[in-house]
Amino acid sequence: MSRIPPEPVLPTTVVGSYPVVKGRGISGLIDPFREAVKTAVADQVAAGIDIISDGQVRGDMVGMFTGLIPGIRGSEVIGPVSPAAGPITVADTRYALSRASRVKGIITGPTTLSFALHIATPSYRSRGELALDLARVLAREAVLLEEGGVSIIQIDEPILSTGAADIGTATEALRMVAGNRSVPVCLHVCGNLSEVIDDLAAMPVDILDAEFARSPENLALFREVDLGAKMIGFGCVDSSRPEVEEMDLIRTRIERALTVFAPEQLLIDPDCGLRMLSRESAFGKLSRMVEAVRHIRKDL
């Protein structure tokens, strides 16, 4: 399995999305989201995040992918899906790489996408069949992100914690996207993981990223499973609430994680994306998180 570079200890990162600040004037008319990308990247860098993202500002996690995949119209699958005409996220990721040395490329997972769509074609008999075809499509995006220079590829599969998806098919689809990558692949899953923790521990990825601020019970679950060489993305700030936690609270959460995991096993990030918060709240949470990590690094 691939691992991220060991320096610095407890690297800080993000799960992905950031509040959207659209551009104005002529440039805003040409590309209303270009300024949003610049703002998201600049804020992450200013907050001191070690591994940033492009901000995922061009739409929700489903539409920004399905809107460019042939065979999908709106929220309906109308025929066999096939790769997009060009890269989906690479241009914005490339901009992020021009401003930071380490960037995480982010792909919404094939199983989550399959559950967000209505199948309106006889081409697919089940969501599982659709997920596997979507995985073939998304594998191309993963290759392009890797070639573009990302440090990590993250695959978002929030559907996995709900119990709605067939884990065997979801694992196969994930392997199709993640397979043969030379950079670490991270799987992000939201919510309480009590029903799927053993399955997640066996997933073919290098990093498991989960919520631990809003779902503190997840820490005890991870204590009981064999993760092998996997690293953990430790969500330590609550992405669902606008209030910016105090630095000491975030520090306490991370210190609890260090009773279960070795420092070199951990990446530190928010529970989930920050898109639904205000820019001030999102920046405040990232800044406090970085401050807490810096205090802990001194002790280590």
N, C-alpha and C positions, 0 to 999 in steps of 0.2 A: 504493500500500500504506500501511496505517496504521503509525505508529511510536509507541512509548511516549514519554512526556515525557523530555527529555534529562537532567534532574536527578534524583538525583545521577549522576555518572559511574559506570559499572560497577554498576548497580542489582542488589541481591541479591534472589533469589526462591527458591522451592521448586518441586519437580516436582509435589508434591501431598500424598501421604499422610503421616500421622504416627502414632506409637504410640497405641493406644487405652487411655484411662484412663476406665473406666466409672464412672458415678455410683452412689451408694448411698442408702439410705433411701427415703422416699416419692418424691422427685423422680426417683430412679434407677429406680423401678418404673414411673413414668409415661413416662419417656423415658431409658433407660439410656445413650444416646449423647450426650445434651445436655451432660453434664459433660465428655465426651471432646472435643466441639467446643470448649468453653470452654478446656480445657487446651491443646489444640493451638494455638488462636489466641493464647492468653496466652504460650505458650512461644515462638512465632515472633516476637511483638512484643518480648518480653524479650531474645531473641537479637539483635534489631536488624535483622531482615529487612525490606527495603523494600517488597516486593510479596508478601504472604502468601497462603495458601489457607485453606479452612475445615477442612483436615486430613483430609478424606476418611475419616472414622472409622466410617461406618455400614455398612461391608461391603467386600468385595474389589471391585476395579475393574470386574468383570463383573456380579456379583450386585446391586450397588447400583443398577444401571441396568435390567438384564433383569428383576429382580423386580417392577418397576412397569410394564412394557410389556405391554399386551394382545397376545395371540398367543404368549406365551412362558410355559411352566410349568416351573419348575425350570431344568434345563439343556436343555430341549427346545422347539423351535419347533413349535407345534401348529396354527397357523393364520396368516393374514395379520397382520403386526404393525401396530400403530396407536399414535398418541401416547398417552402416559400421561394419566391423568385430571387431573393437575396437575403443577406443577414437581417435578423430582426433587432437585435440589441447591440450589435458590434460597434456601430458608429458612436453611440453614446458612451459605451465602455472604452472606446479608444480615446475619447475626450478625457474621461476620468484618468486614464493612464498617462495622459499628457500633464496631469497635475499631481499625480501621486505614483510612487514606485510600486505599490501593491494594491491591486483592485480585484474584487470578487465579481465574477460574471454570474448572472442569476437567470435561471430558467424555471418557469412554472411546470411542474411535473405532469407527465402524460396521464396518470390516473386521475389527478385532480381536474385536469382539463376535460377528461372524458365524462366526469360526473357533472360538469358545469354546462354540458351541451345536450341538446335534444337530438336524438337520432331520427332523422326524417328520410332515411334511405334504406333500401334492402341490402346495401353494401356491407352493413354491419349487423350481426345478430345479437350483439351484446356490447356493453361498455368495455368489457375486457378486450374484445377484438379491436375496438376503436383505440383503446389505450396503447396497444402494441403498435398499431400503425402510427399513432401520434409519437410514440417513442422513436420510431425510425425517422420521423420528420425532425424531432428535437435533437437527435444525435448529431445531425449536421450542424445545428446551431452550437452545440457543445464543442465540436471540432473547430469551428470558426472562432469561438471565444478563446480556446486554447491557443490557436495559431496567432490570435491577436495579442497574447501576452498576459492573460489574467493569471493571478496566483492561486485562485480557488474557483471552482465551478460549484455553485449551489443549486440544488434542485428542490423546489418547494412542493411538498405534498401534504398540505393540511388535512386532506380527506382521510389520511391513514389512521388518524386517532379516533375517527367516528365509528369505525367498525363496518362502514358501508361497503368498502372495497374488498375484493378478493386479494389476500396478501400474496398468494403465489403468483398471480398475474401481475400485481403491482411490483413485485420483486423482479420478475422477468423484464418488465418494461423499464424499470430503473437500471437494470444491468445493461440494457441496450443503449441507454443514454450515457451511462457512466463508464462503460467498458473501455479499456485500453487508453484511458486518459493519462497523460504524464504529469498532470497537476492534481492536487488533492480534490476529491469530490465530496461535497457536503450535502447531507439530506436534512432539510428543515421540516419539522412536524410540530403543529401547534397543539395546545391543550393538555389535558390529563392523559398520560400515556400508559395507564395501568393495564389496559386491555391489549396493548400491542408491544410492550417493552421488549419481550423476548424476540419477537419478529424483527423489531428495529435493530436490536443488537446483532442480528445475523445479516442485515442488509449489506450489499456489496458496495460500501462507501467507506471513505476514510474518516469522515467527521459526521457525528450526529448532533444536530442543533435543536434545542428545545427550550420551552418556557420554564423558568424556575422562579420568577418573581410572582407572576399571577398563579402559577401552579407549583407551589413549593413542595408538594408531595412527590413530584417527579424525582427529587434528589434521592429520596429513600429507595425509589424504584431502581435507579441506576446503581445504587450500592449493592444490589442483589444479583446483577447480571454480569456475565463475562463479556466484556467489550473487546477483548483481544487487543489489537494495536490501535483501535479507534480513538480519535480525539473527540472532545465534547465542546460544542458551542453552548456556552452557559448564559442563558437569558437572565439578566440581573436587574433590568428596569422594566416596569410595566408599560407596555405599549398601548394599552387600552384606556389609560387614564391620563388626563392632561397635566395633573399635578406633577411637578418635578421633585422626585425623591431627594431627601437629604443625602449628602455624600456618605455619612456614617451608616445609613441604612443599606446603601448599595455595597459599601465595604463589608458590612456584616454578612450579606448574602454571599459575596464572593468568598469570604473566609469560611463560611459553612461548606461551600463547594470544595475548598481545599482540605476538608476533613475526609472527603470521599475520593477526590482526584489529585494526582500529582500536578504541580504547576505546569509542567511541560505537556500535560494532557489537555489543557484548557485554552479556549479562545473565549473572550468576554464580549458580549453583545446585548442588545435589547431583546426582549421576549419575541418580538415580531417586527414587522415594518412599522414605520412612524407616519405613514401617509395621511392618516385621518386626524392627526394632531395639528396644532398651529406650528408655524415655523419656530416661534419663540420657545414653545414647549419642547419640540423635537431637539432643537439645538441645546437647550438646557439639560435635557436628559443625557445626551451624548457627552456634553462637557463634564457633568457630574460623574458619569461613569468613568471617563478617562481620569478624572481627579482621584477617584477611589482606587483605581488600578495603580496609579503612580504612588500612592501611599503604601499599598501592599507590596509593590516592587521594592521599596526601600527596606521593608522588614525582611523580605526574602534574600 
